[in-house]
Amino acid sequence: QATNDGRLSCYVGTVGFRCRWCRDVDPAQRAEKSAVYPRELERIYHANIRFQRDHVPKCKHIPKDMKERYMHLKNNQGGMSRGRKKYWVTSAMRKGLCDGVDGIVIRNAQQQG
């Protein structure tokens, strides 16, 4: 069952992540990729990369000090990575997430539904 939240289309009951600073802003005022709903656990890593690349630098609602800190950390990684893809998948599974029919779901919610 799909819902539409401005430019965002997602499936009811699926797990995603969104920008905490523009989540309550009119959708027309949000930068792209303000909310991301990966379809599979394997896609969480790349969804986060796209969110950081496409949303964070363009979001006008992130406080200036937070954006400056993010950019400083990003520009001074010195070879550090965001973690291996497998780490993101296993971490999500430990938190109780799993692949569902229409996207990522919380394991207990899927079993009860």
KOLNUKOL-339704 format. One line per field, with one value per atom (N, C-alpha, C): x, y, z; residue in three letters; residue number from 1; chain. Coordinates in nm, 4 decimals, m for minus. Layout:
BEGIN
c1 = (X:...)
c2 = (Y:...)
c3 = (Z:...)
type = (ALA:...)
seq = (NUM:...)
mol = (A:...)
REM end
This chain:
BEGIN
c1 = (0.0848:0.0000:0.0896:0.0868:0.1736:0.1051:0.1845:0.1355:0.2193:0.1688:0.2419:0.2557:0.3779:0.4081:0.4813:0.4086:0.4724:0.5433:0.6745:0.7524:0.7896:0.7602:0.8033:0.6938:0.7305:0.6380:0.7015:0.6295:0.6855:0.5764:0.6188:0.5237:0.4970:0.3713:0.3322:0.3973:0.4580:0.5177:0.6630:0.7191:0.8596:0.9474:1.0747:1.1704:1.2576:1.2802:1.3689:1.4338:1.5046:1.5591:1.5397:1.5346:1.5082:1.5891:1.5985:1.6683:1.5852:1.6468:1.5734:1.5419:1.6152:1.5970:1.4929:1.4621:1.3596:1.2396:1.2305:1.1201:0.9828:0.9729:0.8432:0.8226:0.9126:0.9064:0.8206:0.7557:0.6782:0.7656:0.7171:0.7980:0.8601:0.7929:0.8468:0.9710:0.9909:1.1047:1.2220:1.2088:1.3144:1.4098:1.5373:1.6326:1.6036:1.6512:1.6262:1.6820:1.6267:1.6677:1.6545:1.5534:1.5350:1.4894:1.4314:1.3925:1.4263:1.4784:1.5229:1.4678:1.4090:1.3527:1.4173:1.5329:1.5960:1.5034:1.5049:1.4151:1.4685:1.6006:1.6627:1.7732:1.8032:1.9127:2.0425:2.0656:2.1879:2.2020:2.0930:2.0957:2.1078:2.1094:2.1185:2.2465:2.3569:2.4857:2.4815:2.4387:2.4363:2.3304:2.2204:2.1185:2.1750:2.2527:2.3145:2.4158:2.4935:2.5913:2.5175:2.4100:2.3332:2.2731:2.2217:2.1655:2.2720:2.3898:2.4980:2.5448:2.5514:2.6001:2.4963:2.3698:2.2676:2.1876:2.1690:2.0833:2.1610:2.2529:2.3193:2.3779:2.4558:2.5132:2.4093:2.2920:2.1904:2.0804:2.0722:1.9638:1.9849:1.8872:1.8950:1.8497:1.8049:1.7487:1.8453:1.9535:2.0548:2.1268:2.1376:2.2076:2.3498:2.3912:2.5213:2.6356:2.6355:2.7445:2.7477:2.6304:2.6248:2.6768:2.6368:2.6821:2.8330:2.8841:3.0286:3.1039:3.0519:3.1162:3.1141:3.0010:2.9906:3.0947:3.1008:3.1935:3.3384:3.3688:3.5041:3.5400:3.4512:3.4761:3.4879:3.4005:3.4026:3.5337:3.5787:3.6997:3.8282:3.8206:3.9397:3.9351:3.8747:3.8631:3.9975:4.0905:4.2219:4.2157:4.1352:4.1271:4.0237:3.9567:3.8533:3.7323:3.6603:3.5420:3.4175:3.3042:3.1765:3.1445:3.2371:3.2146:3.1857:3.2086:3.1827:3.0331:2.9928:2.8521:2.7983:2.8775:2.8346:2.8052:2.8848:2.8629:2.7243:2.6866:2.5568:2.4437:2.4593:2.3569:2.3462:2.4588:2.4538:2.4052:2.4410:2.3921:2.2407:2.1895:2.0442:1.9732:2.0307:1.9707:1.9716:2.0796:2.0855:1.9815:1.9449:1.8419:1.7011:1.6914:1.5608:1.5007:1.5804:1.5297:1.5517:1.4649:1.4804:1.4142:1.4452:1.3835:1.2390:1.1495:1.0091:0.9680:0.8432:0.7925:0.8053:0.7707:0.7690:0.8843:0.9821:1.0942:1.1415:1.2254:1.2790:1.1713:1.1567:1.0565:1.1209:1.0512:1.0937:1.0475:1.1385:1.1115:0.9845:0.9666:0.8481:0.7203:0.7257:0.6076:0.5657:0.6636:0.6329:0.5660:0.6155:0.5607:0.4191:0.3919:0.2601:0.1582:0.2057:0.1139:0.0746)
c2 = (m0.1171:0.0000:0.1238:0.2011:0.3174:0.4415:0.5318:0.6624:0.7668:0.8880:0.9943:1.1110:1.1507:1.2618:1.3676:1.4504:1.5480:1.4763:1.4951:1.4292:1.2876:1.2501:1.1213:1.0168:0.9046:0.7924:0.6778:0.6193:0.5103:0.4076:0.2964:0.1918:0.1942:0.1859:0.1838:0.0643:0.0876:m0.0201:m0.0480:0.0231:0.0007:0.0987:0.0629:0.1409:0.2230:0.3470:0.4346:0.5324:0.6286:0.7348:0.8677:0.9723:1.1051:1.2091:1.3256:1.4385:1.4890:1.4948:1.5384:1.6869:1.7647:1.9095:1.9573:1.8807:1.9271:1.8326:1.7406:1.6431:1.7077:1.8203:1.8845:2.0053:2.0242:2.1370:2.0975:2.1947:2.1697:2.0935:1.9817:1.9018:1.9818:2.0855:2.1666:2.2445:2.2600:2.3357:2.2465:2.1152:2.0218:1.9995:1.9780:1.9374:1.7918:1.7497:1.6119:1.5107:1.3929:1.2803:1.3123:1.3900:1.4211:1.2994:1.2037:1.0769:0.9656:0.8577:0.7469:0.6169:0.5367:0.4076:0.2985:0.2473:0.1399:0.0187:m0.0495:m0.1647:m0.2923:m0.2983:m0.4187:m0.3772:m0.4642:m0.4373:m0.4107:m0.4821:m0.4657:m0.3249:m0.2506:m0.1169:m0.0040:m0.0364:0.0668:0.1484:0.0816:0.1493:0.2534:0.2129:0.3048:0.4139:0.3828:0.4841:0.5928:0.5524:0.6491:0.7361:0.6763:0.7520:0.8557:0.8134:0.9071:1.0184:0.9835:1.0841:1.1871:1.1403:1.2314:1.3148:1.2553:1.3257:1.4235:1.3806:1.4601:1.5515:1.5125:1.5932:1.6863:1.6325:1.7113:1.8430:1.8439:1.9716:2.0738:2.0288:2.1189:2.1574:2.0875:2.1130:2.2463:2.3353:2.4688:2.4697:2.3548:2.3489:2.2900:2.2304:2.1791:2.2992:2.3060:2.4193:2.4332:2.5576:2.5873:2.5155:2.5147:2.4493:2.2983:2.2368:2.0933:2.0638:2.1457:2.1252:2.1474:2.2478:2.2727:2.1554:2.1007:1.9846:1.8645:1.8409:1.7312:1.7485:1.8687:1.8930:1.8779:1.9227:1.9077:1.7590:1.6815:1.5378:1.4702:1.5075:1.4482:1.4793:1.6019:1.6440:1.6002:1.5531:1.5120:1.3651:1.2832:1.1411:1.0719:1.1153:1.0530:0.9041:0.8663:0.7254:0.6464:0.7102:0.6392:0.6176:0.5136:0.4851:0.4929:0.4772:0.4767:0.3371:0.2476:0.1099:0.0223:m0.1008:m0.1945:m0.2196:m0.2491:m0.2762:m0.3863:m0.4901:m0.6014:m0.5544:m0.4606:m0.4071:m0.3421:m0.2649:m0.1980:m0.3005:m0.4073:m0.5118:m0.5847:m0.6280:m0.7025:m0.6139:m0.4857:m0.3935:m0.3782:m0.3657:m0.3536:m0.4794:m0.5941:m0.7208:m0.7309:m0.6871:m0.6895:m0.5977:m0.4919:m0.3989:m0.4519:m0.5684:m0.6293:m0.5979:m0.5477:m0.5186:m0.6376:m0.6520:m0.7587:m0.7144:m0.7839:m0.7552:m0.8032:m0.7169:m0.7528:m0.7504:m0.7738:m0.7769:m0.6399:m0.5338:m0.3987:m0.3112:m0.3686:m0.2909:m0.3469:m0.2723:m0.3147:m0.2971:m0.3960:m0.3924:m0.4324:m0.4024:m0.4466:m0.5910:m0.6782:m0.8235:m0.8567:m0.8075:m0.8433:m0.7899:m0.6726:m0.6169:m0.7024:m0.7574:m0.8431:m0.9721:m1.0291:m1.1547:m1.1353:m1.0177:m0.9930:m0.9596:m0.8954:m0.8496:m0.9597)
c3 = (0.0000:0.0000:0.0000:m0.1041:m0.1175:m0.0630:m0.0081:0.0338:m0.0369:m0.0430:m0.1083:m0.0121:0.0166:0.1076:0.0270:m0.0463:m0.1339:m0.2466:m0.2561:m0.3606:m0.3207:m0.1980:m0.1440:m0.1592:m0.2128:m0.2206:m0.1444:m0.0513:0.0279:0.0556:0.1071:0.1419:0.2914:0.3285:0.4680:0.5355:0.6516:0.7288:0.6960:0.5987:0.5668:0.6433:0.6555:0.7328:0.6387:0.6762:0.6014:0.6967:0.6409:0.7254:0.6555:0.7363:0.6833:0.7582:0.6989:0.7598:0.8775:0.9927:1.1112:1.1097:1.0295:1.0295:0.9303:0.8305:0.7353:0.7292:0.8208:0.8159:0.8289:0.9012:0.9215:0.8309:0.7365:0.6435:0.5235:0.4631:0.3410:0.2422:0.1870:0.0942:m0.0204:m0.0654:m0.1748:m0.1314:m0.0002:0.0527:0.0923:0.0743:0.1113:m0.0056:0.0263:m0.0763:m0.1125:m0.2299:m0.2731:m0.1742:m0.1768:m0.0919:0.0578:0.0956:0.2371:0.3165:0.2472:0.3087:0.2102:0.2633:0.1798:0.2368:0.1506:0.1896:0.1050:0.1488:0.0708:0.0642:m0.0481:m0.0675:m0.0033:0.0194:0.0768:0.1725:0.2691:0.3624:0.2880:0.1801:0.1015:0.0443:0.0394:m0.0210:0.0815:0.2102:0.3131:0.2976:0.2777:0.2659:0.1533:0.0354:m0.0782:m0.0607:0.0047:0.0311:0.1224:0.2223:0.3121:0.2370:0.1493:0.0692:m0.0164:m0.0822:m0.1654:m0.0812:0.0377:0.1277:0.1644:0.2023:0.2393:0.1207:0.0047:m0.1143:m0.1687:m0.1761:m0.2439:m0.1524:m0.0281:0.0599:0.1522:0.2254:0.3304:0.2785:0.1711:0.1270:0.0813:0.0376:m0.0184:0.0797:0.1930:0.2886:0.3582:0.3448:0.4050:0.5505:0.6004:0.7350:0.8376:0.7918:0.8843:0.9449:1.0773:1.1400:1.0856:1.0708:1.0106:1.0814:1.2144:1.2877:1.2623:1.2477:1.2196:1.0790:0.9833:0.8458:0.8362:0.9057:0.9053:0.9670:1.0744:1.1373:1.0432:0.9798:0.8836:0.7719:0.7153:0.6043:0.6508:0.7715:0.8255:0.8381:0.8960:0.9109:0.7745:0.6839:0.5507:0.4782:0.4877:0.4173:0.4845:0.6078:0.6813:0.7219:0.6389:0.6712:0.6716:0.5890:0.5841:0.5553:0.4577:0.4206:0.4990:0.5959:0.6715:0.5812:0.6066:0.5265:0.6140:0.5518:0.6239:0.6758:0.6647:0.7070:0.5876:0.6032:0.4939:0.4812:0.3606:0.3312:0.4220:0.4430:0.5277:0.6706:0.7222:0.8564:0.8659:0.7649:0.7654:0.7662:0.6908:0.6835:0.8172:0.8718:0.9984:1.1130:1.1110:1.2148:1.2064:1.0855:1.0668:1.1150:1.0856:1.1296:1.2819:1.3455:1.4922:1.5541:1.4815:1.5297:1.5041:1.4402:1.4173:1.2813:1.1879:1.0543:0.9623:0.8640:0.7651:0.6351:0.5280:0.3992:0.4015:0.3568:0.3451:0.1986:0.1736:0.0367:m0.0301:0.0413:m0.0160:0.0312:0.1006:0.1510:0.2836:0.3505:0.4798:0.5862:0.6727:0.7789:0.9115:1.0196:1.1515:1.1669:1.2029:1.2051:1.2818:1.4026:1.4829:1.4199:1.3571:1.2928:1.1750:1.1013:0.9867:1.0340:1.1435:1.1943:1.2467:1.3084:1.3640:1.2560:1.1459:1.0400:0.9557)
type = (GLN:GLN:GLN:ALA:ALA:ALA:THR:THR:THR:ASN:ASN:ASN:ASP:ASP:ASP:GLY:GLY:GLY:ARG:ARG:ARG:LEU:LEU:LEU:SER:SER:SER:CYS:CYS:CYS:TYR:TYR:TYR:VAL:VAL:VAL:GLY:GLY:GLY:THR:THR:THR:VAL:VAL:VAL:GLY:GLY:GLY:PHE:PHE:PHE:ARG:ARG:ARG:CYS:CYS:CYS:ARG:ARG:ARG:TRP:TRP:TRP:CYS:CYS:CYS:ARG:ARG:ARG:ASP:ASP:ASP:VAL:VAL:VAL:ASP:ASP:ASP:PRO:PRO:PRO:ALA:ALA:ALA:GLN:GLN:GLN:ARG:ARG:ARG:ALA:ALA:ALA:GLU:GLU:GLU:LYS:LYS:LYS:SER:SER:SER:ALA:ALA:ALA:VAL:VAL:VAL:TYR:TYR:TYR:PRO:PRO:PRO:ARG:ARG:ARG:GLU:GLU:GLU:LEU:LEU:LEU:GLU:GLU:GLU:ARG:ARG:ARG:ILE:ILE:ILE:TYR:TYR:TYR:HIS:HIS:HIS:ALA:ALA:ALA:ASN:ASN:ASN:ILE:ILE:ILE:ARG:ARG:ARG:PHE:PHE:PHE:GLN:GLN:GLN:ARG:ARG:ARG:ASP:ASP:ASP:HIS:HIS:HIS:VAL:VAL:VAL:PRO:PRO:PRO:LYS:LYS:LYS:CYS:CYS:CYS:LYS:LYS:LYS:HIS:HIS:HIS:ILE:ILE:ILE:PRO:PRO:PRO:LYS:LYS:LYS:ASP:ASP:ASP:MET:MET:MET:LYS:LYS:LYS:GLU:GLU:GLU:ARG:ARG:ARG:TYR:TYR:TYR:MET:MET:MET:HIS:HIS:HIS:LEU:LEU:LEU:LYS:LYS:LYS:ASN:ASN:ASN:ASN:ASN:ASN:GLN:GLN:GLN:GLY:GLY:GLY:GLY:GLY:GLY:MET:MET:MET:SER:SER:SER:ARG:ARG:ARG:GLY:GLY:GLY:ARG:ARG:ARG:LYS:LYS:LYS:LYS:LYS:LYS:TYR:TYR:TYR:TRP:TRP:TRP:VAL:VAL:VAL:THR:THR:THR:SER:SER:SER:ALA:ALA:ALA:MET:MET:MET:ARG:ARG:ARG:LYS:LYS:LYS:GLY:GLY:GLY:LEU:LEU:LEU:CYS:CYS:CYS:ASP:ASP:ASP:GLY:GLY:GLY:VAL:VAL:VAL:ASP:ASP:ASP:GLY:GLY:GLY:ILE:ILE:ILE:VAL:VAL:VAL:ILE:ILE:ILE:ARG:ARG:ARG:ASN:ASN:ASN:ALA:ALA:ALA:GLN:GLN:GLN:GLN:GLN:GLN:GLN:GLN:GLN:GLY:GLY:GLY)
seq = (1:1:1:2:2:2:3:3:3:4:4:4:5:5:5:6:6:6:7:7:7:8:8:8:9:9:9:10:10:10:11:11:11:12:12:12:13:13:13:14:14:14:15:15:15:16:16:16:17:17:17:18:18:18:19:19:19:20:20:20:21:21:21:22:22:22:23:23:23:24:24:24:25:25:25:26:26:26:27:27:27:28:28:28:29:29:29:30:30:30:31:31:31:32:32:32:33:33:33:34:34:34:35:35:35:36:36:36:37:37:37:38:38:38:39:39:39:40:40:40:41:41:41:42:42:42:43:43:43:44:44:44:45:45:45:46:46:46:47:47:47:48:48:48:49:49:49:50:50:50:51:51:51:52:52:52:53:53:53:54:54:54:55:55:55:56:56:56:57:57:57:58:58:58:59:59:59:60:60:60:61:61:61:62:62:62:63:63:63:64:64:64:65:65:65:66:66:66:67:67:67:68:68:68:69:69:69:70:70:70:71:71:71:72:72:72:73:73:73:74:74:74:75:75:75:76:76:76:77:77:77:78:78:78:79:79:79:80:80:80:81:81:81:82:82:82:83:83:83:84:84:84:85:85:85:86:86:86:87:87:87:88:88:88:89:89:89:90:90:90:91:91:91:92:92:92:93:93:93:94:94:94:95:95:95:96:96:96:97:97:97:98:98:98:99:99:99:100:100:100:101:101:101:102:102:102:103:103:103:104:104:104:105:105:105:106:106:106:107:107:107:108:108:108:109:109:109:110:110:110:111:111:111:112:112:112:113:113:113)
mol = (A:A:A:A:A:A:A:A:A:A:A:A:A:A:A:A:A:A:A:A:A:A:A:A:A:A:A:A:A:A:A:A:A:A:A:A:A:A:A:A:A:A:A:A:A:A:A:A:A:A:A:A:A:A:A:A:A:A:A:A:A:A:A:A:A:A:A:A:A:A:A:A:A:A:A:A:A:A:A:A:A:A:A:A:A:A:A:A:A:A:A:A:A:A:A:A:A:A:A:A:A:A:A:A:A:A:A:A:A:A:A:A:A:A:A:A:A:A:A:A:A:A:A:A:A:A:A:A:A:A:A:A:A:A:A:A:A:A:A:A:A:A:A:A:A:A:A:A:A:A:A:A:A:A:A:A:A:A:A:A:A:A:A:A:A:A:A:A:A:A:A:A:A:A:A:A:A:A:A:A:A:A:A:A:A:A:A:A:A:A:A:A:A:A:A:A:A:A:A:A:A:A:A:A:A:A:A:A:A:A:A:A:A:A:A:A:A:A:A:A:A:A:A:A:A:A:A:A:A:A:A:A:A:A:A:A:A:A:A:A:A:A:A:A:A:A:A:A:A:A:A:A:A:A:A:A:A:A:A:A:A:A:A:A:A:A:A:A:A:A:A:A:A:A:A:A:A:A:A:A:A:A:A:A:A:A:A:A:A:A:A:A:A:A:A:A:A:A:A:A:A:A:A:A:A:A:A:A:A:A:A:A:A:A:A:A:A:A:A:A:A:A:A:A:A:A:A:A:A:A:A:A:A:A:A:A:A:A:A)
REM end
